Amino acid sequence: MTKKPEDLRSARWFAPDDLRSMGHRSRAMQMGLDGADWEGKPVIAVINTWSDLSPCHHHLRDRAEFVKKGVYQAGGMPVEMPVHSFSEQFLKPTSMLYRNMGALEVEETLRSHPIDGAVLLGGCDKSTPALIMGAVSMGLPFIYLPAGAMLRGNYAGQKLGSGTDVWKYWDERRAGTITKDQWDGVQGGIARSYGTCMTMGTASTMMSIADGWGLTLPGASSIPAPDAGHKRMSAACGRRIVEMVWEDLTPDKIMTPASTRNAVTVAMATGCSTNAIIHLIAMARRAGVPLGLDDLDAIGHTTPVLANLRPSGKEYLMEDFFYAGGLLALMKELGDKLDLSALTVNGRTMGENIEGAVNYNDDVIRPLSNPVYHEGSLAVLRGNLAPDGAVIKPAAMDPKFQVHSGPAIVADSYAQLKEIINDEDYPMTPDSVLVLRNAGPQGGPGMPEWGMIPMPKALLKQGHRDMLRLSDARMSGTSYGACILHVAPEAFIGGPLALIRSGDIIEIDVPNRKLNVQLTDTEMEARRAGWTPPPPRFERGWGWMYSKHVEQADKGCDFDFLRTEFGAPVPEPEIN
């Protein structure tokens, strides 16, 4: 035990024999507590993203009780504290608009209350980075508890993968190859339990990244949400966080440059979501690790995709991954591509955690000698169209578009884009490049998941199922196709994407990491002289604050004033 009871942060609220602390104690007693609950015991925040409009987190109200049980078992005092729920399906215009709000809420909730450590309950897309960004900025010991993936979908004897099969069958519905009844059957069978998407979408990607970073109990990210083991893991989180408080095992000892490289390597090997790029940069920088696009691309160059999971893989889903050995087995296959000396929240090293891991199915979790894809899941492109970078997922696209050029078809808004893609007679060829702009961090607003542009009806009816698409938006991690995303700087603030016109020739070269438009610098500058900035998206409230301070995609879309190096550290609050 490193800390003594009198060193606990919560003791500043409860221990002194003075007027203010008497008020804290009496109000705790008002809730039915007494000194035996808090005297000499760590106070553990159970930070919960449950809500009635968050299907991915619908079981977290129950899991919080198991965490509390574990905290009690280890001699701590649990306090459940709700934060923003990040309902990916119902939150408009996009949950990404509120990721930084959630991070700020977590940080200030932990700072302003008598808290010694925290268990963070989340899983759906933006909840993982928001929880971790806020907690690491506060600096208290914490464990991240991943919500886990839902069960496999099923319809007419076929496995369904959330998101991935939605896009697939929607294209077939629009092409007229499936009926309304079949579409309704997919709708009823694709989400069969609580939990996150069971493809390697953004939710599973971010939970795996947290696991690979050493921020979860070993292998916790792979446990399906409805599995009884998920409840046992929740209680184990409660027990372990109490130990971490006494050990003073703070996040700066875990989120190091070495463990950050591990997290990126794991992301690439899983066939991760393109959203991982933005969140990895934001989380790392909160921890004081200067991660950038070039670092991510370099690791991607040397890390093959080993998880044969949709959408990068062709067959399997997260439930299959769990039965095959889960993330621990995948990390065991990665071997010396990981820094096995990195410390994790259970107090042991990554090497110790994966020592006994077994791969039970080498088609689900491939060995290095037989990868799903020879390089990592993501690639970073640069050129005169994206001087600060853009992202593509080569493992989940038709290979013929990796080196391609074609004429642009430009849409300035999603409404205009829908008119183009729903027009069966719109003039285009399979070589055309669909461009959506003004959908970035400020232009979206909030950088919505509009980047997986649906295939146009004009090409669907000809039998085509992929084409090159380009935007400053994001796309769902469950998506697939030849989609170039996160173009930075975004069009809304005058990035080069704002200057192109329909008919301009777009060139992509994934092997050489190039993205250009066939325009000279002189032509670009002439167009810039005639460009008029669009009016602001917000004039008040959170949106106004967001627009004033959000950074571009290549910097993680964090707020400029929440960077680690911004200003002096925030002092501990005065007790009153």
Secondary structure as the mmCIF struct_conf table of DSSP 4:
data_model
#
loop_
_struct_conf.conf_type_id
_struct_conf.id
_struct_conf.beg_label_comp_id
_struct_conf.beg_label_asym_id
_struct_conf.beg_label_seq_id
_struct_conf.end_label_comp_id
_struct_conf.end_label_asym_id
_struct_conf.end_label_seq_id
BEND BEND1 LYS A 3 LYS A 3
HELX_RH_3T_P HELX_RH_3T_P1 PRO A 5 ASP A 7
TURN_TY1_P TURN_TY1_P1 ARG A 9 SER A 10
HELX_RH_AL_P HELX_RH_AL_P1 ALA A 11 PHE A 14
BEND BEND2 ALA A 15 ASP A 18
HELX_RH_AL_P HELX_RH_AL_P2 LEU A 19 GLN A 30
TURN_TY1_P TURN_TY1_P2 MET A 31 GLY A 32
HELX_RH_AL_P HELX_RH_AL_P3 GLY A 35 TRP A 38
TURN_TY1_P TURN_TY1_P3 GLU A 39 GLY A 40
STRN STRN1 VAL A 43 ASN A 48
TURN_TY1_P TURN_TY1_P4 ASP A 52 LEU A 53
HELX_RH_3T_P HELX_RH_3T_P2 PRO A 55 HIS A 57
TURN_TY1_P TURN_TY1_P5 HIS A 58 HIS A 59
HELX_RH_AL_P HELX_RH_AL_P4 LEU A 60 GLN A 73
TURN_TY1_P TURN_TY1_P6 ALA A 74 GLY A 75
STRN STRN2 MET A 77 PRO A 82
TURN_TY1_P TURN_TY1_P7 GLU A 88 PHE A 90
BEND BEND3 LYS A 92 PRO A 93
HELX_RH_3T_P HELX_RH_3T_P3 SER A 95 TYR A 98
HELX_RH_AL_P HELX_RH_AL_P5 ARG A 99 SER A 112
BEND BEND4 HIS A 113 HIS A 113
BEND BEND5 ASP A 116 ASP A 116
STRN STRN3 GLY A 117 GLY A 122
BEND BEND6 CYS A 124 CYS A 124
TURN_TY1_P TURN_TY1_P8 ASP A 125 LYS A 126
HELX_RH_AL_P HELX_RH_AL_P6 SER A 127 MET A 138
TURN_TY1_P TURN_TY1_P9 GLY A 139 GLY A 139
STRN STRN4 PHE A 142 PRO A 146
STRN STRN5 ALA A 149 ALA A 149
HELX_LH_PP_P HELX_LH_PP_P1 MET A 150 ARG A 152
STRN STRN6 GLY A 153 TYR A 155
TURN_TY1_P TURN_TY1_P10 ALA A 156 GLY A 157
STRN STRN7 GLN A 158 LEU A 160
TURN_TY1_P TURN_TY1_P11 SER A 162 GLY A 163
HELX_RH_AL_P HELX_RH_AL_P7 THR A 164 ALA A 175
TURN_TY1_P TURN_TY1_P12 GLY A 176 GLY A 176
BEND BEND7 THR A 177 ILE A 178
HELX_RH_AL_P HELX_RH_AL_P8 LYS A 180 GLY A 189
BEND BEND8 ILE A 190 ILE A 190
BEND BEND9 SER A 193 GLY A 195
STRN STRN8 THR A 196 THR A 196
BEND BEND10 MET A 198 GLY A 201
HELX_RH_AL_P HELX_RH_AL_P9 THR A 202 GLY A 212
TURN_TY1_P TURN_TY1_P13 TRP A 213 GLY A 214
BEND BEND11 THR A 216 LEU A 217
TURN_TY1_P TURN_TY1_P14 PRO A 218 GLY A 219
HELX_RH_3T_P HELX_RH_3T_P4 ALA A 220 SER A 222
BEND BEND12 ILE A 223 ILE A 223
TURN_TY1_P TURN_TY1_P15 ALA A 225 PRO A 226
BEND BEND13 ASP A 227 ASP A 227
HELX_RH_AL_P HELX_RH_AL_P10 ALA A 228 GLU A 247
TURN_TY1_P TURN_TY1_P16 ASP A 248 ASP A 248
HELX_RH_3T_P HELX_RH_3T_P5 PRO A 251 LYS A 253
TURN_TY1_P TURN_TY1_P17 ILE A 254 ILE A 254
BEND BEND14 MET A 255 MET A 255
HELX_RH_AL_P HELX_RH_AL_P11 PRO A 257 THR A 270
TURN_TY1_P TURN_TY1_P18 GLY A 271 GLY A 271
TURN_TY1_P TURN_TY1_P19 THR A 274 THR A 274
HELX_RH_AL_P HELX_RH_AL_P12 ASN A 275 ARG A 286
TURN_TY1_P TURN_TY1_P20 ALA A 287 GLY A 288
HELX_RH_AL_P HELX_RH_AL_P13 LEU A 293 HIS A 301
TURN_TY1_P TURN_TY1_P21 THR A 302 THR A 302
STRN STRN9 VAL A 305 VAL A 305
STRN STRN10 ALA A 307 ALA A 307
STRN STRN11 LEU A 309 LEU A 309
TURN_TY1_P TURN_TY1_P22 ARG A 310 SER A 312
BEND BEND15 GLY A 313 GLU A 315
STRN STRN12 TYR A 316 TYR A 316
HELX_RH_AL_P HELX_RH_AL_P14 MET A 318 TYR A 323
TURN_TY1_P TURN_TY1_P23 ALA A 324 GLY A 325
HELX_RH_AL_P HELX_RH_AL_P15 GLY A 326 LEU A 334
HELX_RH_3T_P HELX_RH_3T_P6 GLY A 335 LYS A 337
BEND BEND16 LEU A 338 LEU A 338
TURN_TY1_P TURN_TY1_P24 LEU A 340 SER A 341
STRN STRN13 LEU A 343 LEU A 343
TURN_TY1_P TURN_TY1_P25 VAL A 345 ASN A 346
BEND BEND17 GLY A 347 ARG A 348
STRN STRN14 THR A 349 THR A 349
HELX_RH_AL_P HELX_RH_AL_P16 MET A 350 ILE A 354
TURN_TY1_P TURN_TY1_P26 GLU A 355 GLY A 356
BEND BEND18 TYR A 360 TYR A 360
TURN_TY1_P TURN_TY1_P27 ASP A 362 VAL A 364
STRN STRN15 ILE A 365 ILE A 365
TURN_TY1_P TURN_TY1_P28 LEU A 368 SER A 369
BEND BEND19 ASN A 370 ASN A 370
BEND BEND20 VAL A 372 VAL A 372
STRN STRN16 TYR A 373 TYR A 373
BEND BEND21 HIS A 374 GLU A 375
BEND BEND22 SER A 377 SER A 377
STRN STRN17 ALA A 379 GLY A 383
TURN_TY1_P TURN_TY1_P29 ASN A 384 LEU A 385
STRN STRN18 ALA A 386 ILE A 392
HELX_RH_3T_P HELX_RH_3T_P7 PRO A 394 ALA A 396
BEND BEND23 MET A 397 MET A 397
HELX_RH_3T_P HELX_RH_3T_P8 PRO A 399 PHE A 401
BEND BEND24 GLN A 402 GLN A 402
STRN STRN19 VAL A 403 ALA A 411
BEND BEND25 ASP A 412 SER A 413
HELX_RH_AL_P HELX_RH_AL_P17 TYR A 414 ILE A 421
TURN_TY1_P TURN_TY1_P30 ASN A 422 ASN A 422
TURN_TY1_P TURN_TY1_P31 GLU A 424 ASP A 425
TURN_TY1_P TURN_TY1_P32 PRO A 430 ASP A 431
STRN STRN20 VAL A 433 LEU A 436
BEND BEND26 ASN A 438 ASN A 438
BEND BEND27 GLY A 440 GLY A 440
TURN_TY1_P TURN_TY1_P33 PRO A 441 PRO A 445
BEND BEND28 GLY A 446 GLY A 446
BEND BEND29 GLU A 449 GLU A 449
BEND BEND30 MET A 452 MET A 452
HELX_LH_PP_P HELX_LH_PP_P2 ILE A 453 PRO A 456
HELX_RH_AL_P HELX_RH_AL_P18 LYS A 457 LEU A 460
TURN_TY1_P TURN_TY1_P34 LYS A 461 GLY A 463
STRN STRN21 LEU A 468 SER A 471
BEND BEND31 ASP A 472 ALA A 473
TURN_TY1_P TURN_TY1_P35 GLY A 477 THR A 478
BEND BEND32 GLY A 481 ALA A 482
STRN STRN22 CYS A 483 ILE A 484
STRN STRN23 LEU A 485 LEU A 485
BEND BEND33 ALA A 488 PRO A 489
HELX_RH_3T_P HELX_RH_3T_P9 ALA A 491 ILE A 493
TURN_TY1_P TURN_TY1_P36 GLY A 494 GLY A 494
HELX_RH_3T_P HELX_RH_3T_P10 PRO A 496 LEU A 499
TURN_TY1_P TURN_TY1_P37 SER A 502 GLY A 503
HELX_LH_PP_P HELX_LH_PP_P3 ASP A 504 ASP A 504
STRN STRN24 ILE A 505 ASP A 509
TURN_TY1_P TURN_TY1_P38 VAL A 510 ARG A 513
STRN STRN25 LYS A 514 VAL A 517
BEND BEND34 GLN A 518 GLN A 518
HELX_RH_AL_P HELX_RH_AL_P19 ASP A 521 ALA A 529
TURN_TY1_P TURN_TY1_P39 GLY A 530 GLY A 530
HELX_LH_PP_P HELX_LH_PP_P4 PRO A 533 PRO A 536
BEND BEND35 ARG A 537 ARG A 537
BEND BEND36 GLU A 539 ARG A 540
HELX_RH_AL_P HELX_RH_AL_P20 GLY A 541 HIS A 549
STRN STRN26 VAL A 550 VAL A 550
HELX_LH_PP_P HELX_LH_PP_P5 GLU A 551 GLN A 552
HELX_RH_3T_P HELX_RH_3T_P11 ALA A 553 LYS A 555
TURN_TY1_P TURN_TY1_P40 GLY A 556 GLY A 556
BEND BEND37 CYS A 557 CYS A 557
STRN STRN27 PHE A 559 PHE A 559
HELX_RH_3T_P HELX_RH_3T_P12 ASP A 560 LEU A 562
BEND BEND38 ARG A 563 ARG A 563
TURN_TY1_P TURN_TY1_P41 THR A 564 GLU A 565
BEND BEND39 PHE A 566 ALA A 568
HELX_LH_PP_P HELX_LH_PP_P6 PRO A 569 ILE A 575
#
